[in-house]
Amino acid sequence: MPVLNSIAEMEAEMKGWRRHLHAHPELGLDCHETAAFVAARLKDFGVDEIHEGVGKTGVVGLIRGRGKGRTIGLRADMDALPMPETTGADHASTVAGRMHACGHDGHTTMLLGAAKYLAETRNFAGTVALVFQPGEETGEGGPAMLSDGLMDRFGIDEIYALHISPKHELGTFVTAPGPFMAAVSDFDIRIRGRGGHASRPEESRDPVAAALMIGSGLQTIVARNAAARDQLVFSITQIHAGSAHNVIPAEAYIGGTIRSYRPEMQDLAKRRLREICEGCAAAMGVSVEIGGQIDLAPTVNDEAATRFALSVAREVSGEGRVIGNHPPLMGSEDFGAMLAERPGAMVFLGQGVGPGVHETDFDFNDAAAPIGASYFSRLVEKALPIG
């Protein structure tokens, strides 16, 4: 793999950054220490402008090349997950109940490596915008940075992102043009009735019975409202109610997620969810309240940008380690919100087959960092050639 020589020379330094970040995970938009670490490194590298507090704790660094040209955005996410770690690594999380289980520590490290290289060499004409984003796991960070004017404020013309994959061999690049990752909408259904003694159900308005009816009805959305080709996934993942065998509770809760690749399918599923909930509630004499926190657009790769990204990946890893027609993934990314505003592409980078992301024993493979940093760097140099 032709990793850039100067990036290969900083492999040990990148490992140190990554393991520091792994040991100090932060959640959601509250990535204050991580953002400070990133900003300090960018200052050390001689990055021309460093903007902090974009989207609460996001950081944007600007590096100007040798001459005028377009602005290419490179995005990495910084936040961790609220879950325990079981890796047993020397650099394991020092914060109970938090861990970098999705590789964001590695994503940040790869972009820092590219930043150091690009700030030193400046072998491009134009500007690179280094976008370090909080809150990807909660779906807040991308929209928050966009609300703070990310694209127009920094003049970004195209934007690219890289995500690690523990399902592919080290150095394998994976992507596809068009819809590549799913839209996701979560839902909270709160059912309120009237509790009572289990021996006298006729005196209550049972929210548990209503929840069972609603749950069964919701399972018909995919089977009876969507064609098989529509690739709609509807999953109920939580049901909570009651605290005793002989008490009918006053409330019940259902939670879950809807995923597809097309906004109209998301709209269909959300409409049918509301109709089924309200119909069942009326039939059972209870009330229902429907909400949700995450509502993300699909990640749709621009065709021209994807072809370009694949050409860079082939240069870094070779033709045999690039998959450019991978089937779309049902996982989701708030990077889709950025791709809705500017052309670009999300690419996955294999780190070797092992524990999956969002698993307690997952850890980023430090050997992947120089490969990702080289990809980011060559992407800028090829997109913004001098002369």
Buried (B, 14 or more C-beta within 10 A) or exposed (E): EEBBEBBBEBBEBBBBBBBBBBBBBBBBBBBBEBBEBBBEBBEEBEBEEBBBEBBBBBBBBBBBBBEEBBBBBBBBBBBBBBBEBEBEEEBBBEEEEBBBBBBBBBBBBBBBBBBBBBBEBBBBBBBBBBBBBBBBBBBBBBBBBBEBEBBEEBEBBBBBBBBBBBBBEBBBBBBBBEBBBBBBBBBBBBBBBBBBEBEEEEEBBBBBBBBBBBBEBBBEBBEEBBEEEBBBBBBBEEBEBBEEEEEBBBBBBBBBBBBBBBEEBBEBBBEBBBEBBBBBBEEBEBBBEBEBEBBBBBBBBBEEBBEBBBBBBBBBBBEEBBBBEBEBBBBBBBBBBBBEBBBBBBBBBBBBEEBEBEBEBBBBBBEBBBBBBBBBBBBBBBBBBEE
